[in-house]
């Protein structure tokens, strides 16, 4: 099939293929010997993901912006921002079996018999629990986890520079020269030992987390992670979830700014702030 048709079926371009006609080549081939040369089945009805109720009067990321149909406002902090269409449900083409009869002068390729959408089921597997890696629920889980790490990293970069004078980008150099330490206090472990401890601890936590099949509990486990019971009230829980996702996004942008500043000026966030105030 031509490049244009292949691009039209591509997930990353976020477009669907309409009015497809059989040509000299195909997007996907599935071969089989049983039933070869038989007439293709009747086109199946197009099935898609279940439609959700769109929240009316919802906030959007830009005044007057129209949210895409797959961002219906049901997720906490959903403001309809998806410029690249990454959260769009993935549509797959289904092809009939090719004709492989050696007695025929021409074997026809299997025709398109329908489309299908992959469901975002969660399975208990140690590495990739989601059946659809481009699903919206998985994106939300990744956003929260990365945001929580960014909040810890942003706070740590500022606190360490304020207490020790060592910038976050130079912390590794100090560890290699002076040995492992925390806030200027020496630790009874070598840097190699600390790396192995981190690998095993984080690996064990991720293996245990991927055993959880409830999408809600995968990102909001509660229990020991909510020792003060702050999420016991449903209204308060919703406000805390919204505050967390907002702070997570802000922290990810902030740490990106830290990295750009470090690459440009070679200084930490506090030193850059002092320079900006003194020069203004």
C-alpha angles and dihedrals in degrees: 000000000000123000091249092058092045090051090050091057093046117119093214094059089053094221132126129225114242131184094012115190127191110261137169095286139028141223095228135013127208115181128201138160099209114081093010114164094017122134114269118257122255112278111272122235114266111252125195140174119295112274117242130211111264114230110237122220091019122162117256131201093246128026109262094011116144112224117225116256094250091058099068098164095254093117118080110260094012107156097164097259113150108124094168096044093237093149095051113122109259116242120207128197119231119213131196120236118280121249110250103173109144091201093063122090090221130023113208122220118241114269127229107271101178148310135263139193122226114237119230098233121165118227129188100252127139098231115023113015096173119086090205112045092190094053121130093236092056091049090054091050092050091047093054095045094047090045093053091050089048091053091052092045094048093049091045094050092052096042096048093048091048094049103037106018090234115126119229093246091054096045092092092053091054091049092053094048104036100026130249116323141154121219088343094309116118119241125216091234133081120236091252091053091050091052092052091047090052093048094051096041096047091041091053091048092051092048090052093045092053090059089069111095099184107095091208095052091045090069101023105034096163118186110086089006089064102043093160094051093236092154096053091099111068094214092048090045091056091050092049092049091051091047091049095052091047092050090045093056092045091050092050091052091045094053090048086056090050090054094048091048092049091050092046104039104015090229136112126252095263094049090049090049091051091048091050093050094046093049095048 
